[in-house]
Amino acid sequence: MLVVNTEQVVGKEIEFSLGVVKGNTVQARHIGKDIMGGLRNIVGGRMKEYEEMFIDARNYAEQEMIREAEALGADAIVNVRYTTSSIMEGSSEILVYGTAVKFK
């Protein structure tokens, strides 16, 4: 599945839109990651534990969006956007959405 953040795909002509597709996940912090993150917060440096957690969450949300587009018979998803929000202390949502399209 071609996934782009542009409205068009170079060299392709969009025949029609199949609608908005989306994927999301809510990720809660893990006590082990909190301990390591807390130590890094004291001494400084990248918080790799949280980075890995959010990379996994983004990948999961993106795969959900792709599955939804495939179910519609899409050739691509254009104009893709990511957003995050805090649900409650210690957890956040990652939402990815775009427009599923068919090419001519």
C-alpha positions in Angstrom: 0.0 0.0 0.0 1.4 3.4 -1.0 1.1 5.8 1.9 2.0 9.5 1.3 1.5 12.8 3.1 0.9 14.7 -0.2 -2.5 15.2 -1.9 -1.3 13.7 -5.2 1.2 10.9 -6.2 3.6 11.9 -8.9 3.0 10.0 -12.1 -0.4 8.7 -10.9 -3.9 10.0 -11.6 -6.5 9.6 -8.8 -9.7 8.2 -10.3 -11.8 8.6 -7.1 -11.7 8.8 -3.4 -12.9 6.0 -1.2 -13.1 8.1 1.9 -11.2 8.7 5.1 -9.4 5.8 6.6 -7.9 5.8 10.1 -6.0 3.8 12.7 -5.4 4.5 16.3 -4.0 3.1 19.5 -3.9 4.1 23.1 -0.5 3.5 24.8 0.0 3.4 28.5 3.3 3.8 30.2 5.1 0.8 31.6 6.6 0.9 35.1 9.9 -0.5 33.9 10.1 2.2 31.2 9.1 4.8 33.8 12.0 3.8 36.1 14.6 4.0 33.2 12.9 7.2 31.8 13.1 8.8 35.3 16.8 8.0 35.6 17.4 9.6 32.2 15.4 12.6 33.2 17.9 13.1 36.1 21.1 12.6 34.1 19.9 13.8 30.7 19.8 12.1 27.3 17.4 10.6 24.9 14.5 8.7 26.5 14.9 5.6 24.3 12.4 3.6 26.2 9.6 6.0 25.4 10.8 6.4 21.8 10.6 2.7 21.2 7.1 2.6 22.8 5.8 5.4 20.5 7.4 3.9 17.4 5.6 0.7 18.1 2.3 2.6 18.7 2.7 4.6 15.5 3.4 1.4 13.5 0.4 -0.3 15.0 -1.9 2.7 14.2 -0.5 2.9 10.6 -1.2 -0.8 10.0 -4.8 -0.4 11.2 -5.2 2.4 8.7 -3.7 0.3 5.9 -6.0 -2.6 6.7 -9.0 -0.4 6.5 -7.9 1.0 3.1 -7.2 -2.5 1.8 -10.7 -3.6 2.8 -12.0 -0.8 0.6 -9.8 -1.9 -2.4 -7.6 1.2 -2.3 -4.4 1.6 -4.3 -3.0 4.3 -1.9 -3.6 6.5 1.0 -2.9 10.2 0.4 -2.7 13.3 2.6 -1.8 11.2 5.7 -1.6 12.9 9.0 -0.6 11.8 12.5 -1.9 13.3 15.7 -1.4 12.5 19.4 -3.3 13.4 22.5 -3.2 12.7 26.2 -6.1 10.5 27.4 -5.2 10.6 31.0 -2.0 10.8 33.1 0.3 8.0 31.9 -1.4 7.3 28.6 -1.8 8.8 25.2 -3.5 8.2 21.9 -1.9 8.1 18.5 -4.2 8.6 15.6 -3.2 8.4 11.9 -5.7 9.2 9.1 -5.7 9.8 5.4 -7.8 9.5 2.2 -8.0 6.1 0.5 -7.9 6.4 -3.3 -8.1 4.4 -6.5 -5.8 5.2 -9.4 -6.9 5.3 -13.0 
